Amino acid sequence: MRVQDIIIKPLITEKSTALRDEKNVVAFHVDRRANKVQIKTAVEHQFKNVVVSEVRVANVHGKIRRQGRFVGKRPDWKKAYVRLASGQIDLFDGI
C-alpha cells in the first residue's frame, strides 16, 4: 500500500475541532487496511515537519438506511486520531 493512499481525508467535525484545540489531536478518515504504524508514517510523510507521538484507531460501522421498502447499508470505514508531539504546528492553520 502506498503512503499517499492511506490518508483519505481529514475529518472536520465538532468533536475533532475540540480535540485539535484542546489536546493537539487531529482526526483522519484512513484506508481500512492501514495499521497504526502505516498511519503514523503517512502523516509524517504528507505533512512535513510534523512528529506524531500517538495514533488511535476506530473502526466505524456503516449505518443501515432505508428508502421506502428498500434497505441499503453505507460502507464501513476507519477513523484515526493522531496526536502530534507538543510544540508541533497545527496542520489546518491555512483552512
C-alpha positions as CSV (number, residue, x, y, z in Angstrom):
1,M,0.0,0.0,0.0
2,R,1.4,3.4,-1.0
3,V,1.8,6.1,1.6
4,Q,-0.3,8.5,-0.4
5,D,-3.3,6.2,-0.4
6,I,-3.5,5.7,3.4
7,I,-5.0,9.1,4.4
8,I,-8.3,9.6,2.5
9,K,-9.4,12.9,4.0
10,P,-9.2,14.9,7.3
11,L,-12.3,14.9,9.5
12,I,-13.5,18.3,10.3
13,T,-16.3,17.8,12.8
14,E,-17.2,19.5,16.1
15,K,-15.6,16.7,18.1
16,S,-12.4,16.7,16.1
17,T,-12.1,20.5,16.2
18,A,-12.4,20.4,20.0
19,L,-9.8,17.7,20.2
20,R,-7.4,19.7,18.0
21,D,-7.8,22.8,20.1
22,E,-7.5,21.1,23.5
23,K,-5.3,18.1,23.1
24,N,-3.4,18.6,19.8
25,V,-5.1,15.6,18.2
26,V,-6.1,15.5,14.5
27,A,-8.7,13.1,13.1
28,F,-8.4,11.4,9.6
29,H,-10.5,9.1,7.5
30,V,-8.0,6.4,6.6
31,D,-7.9,3.2,4.5
32,R,-9.4,0.2,6.3
33,R,-6.4,-1.9,5.7
34,A,-3.9,0.5,7.3
35,N,-2.4,-0.1,10.7
36,K,-1.1,2.4,13.3
37,V,2.5,2.3,12.1
38,Q,1.4,2.9,8.5
39,I,-0.8,5.8,9.5
40,K,2.0,7.4,11.6
41,T,4.4,7.1,8.6
42,A,1.8,8.6,6.2
43,V,1.0,11.6,8.4
44,E,4.7,12.4,8.9
45,H,5.4,11.9,5.2
46,Q,2.5,14.0,3.9
47,F,2.8,16.8,6.4
48,K,6.4,17.8,6.6
49,N,8.0,19.0,9.9
50,V,5.4,17.1,12.0
51,V,6.2,14.5,14.6
52,V,3.5,12.0,15.6
53,S,3.5,10.9,19.2
54,E,0.4,8.6,19.3
55,V,-2.1,7.0,16.9
56,R,-5.5,5.7,18.0
57,V,-7.8,3.9,15.5
58,A,-11.5,3.3,15.5
59,N,-13.5,1.1,13.0
60,V,-16.8,2.8,12.2
61,H,-19.6,0.6,11.1
62,G,-21.8,1.8,8.3
63,K,-25.4,2.8,9.0
64,I,-28.3,0.9,7.6
65,R,-30.5,3.2,5.6
66,R,-34.0,2.7,4.1
67,Q,-35.8,4.3,1.3
68,G,-39.3,3.1,1.3
69,R,-39.2,-0.7,1.3
70,F,-35.6,-0.9,0.1
71,V,-32.8,-1.4,2.6
72,G,-29.2,-0.4,2.0
73,K,-26.1,-0.1,4.0
74,R,-23.4,2.5,4.0
75,P,-19.8,1.2,3.8
76,D,-17.7,0.6,6.9
77,W,-14.7,2.9,7.3
78,K,-11.7,3.5,9.6
79,K,-11.0,6.7,11.6
80,A,-7.6,7.6,13.1
81,Y,-6.9,10.0,15.9
82,V,-3.3,11.3,15.6
83,R,-1.7,13.1,18.5
84,L,1.1,15.4,17.4
85,A,4.1,15.9,19.7
86,S,4.0,19.0,21.9
87,G,5.1,22.2,20.2
88,Q,4.2,21.0,16.7
89,I,2.5,23.2,14.2
90,D,-1.3,23.0,13.6
91,L,-1.9,21.2,10.3
92,F,-5.1,23.1,9.5
93,D,-4.0,26.7,10.1
94,G,-4.4,27.6,6.5
95,I,-8.0,26.5,6.3
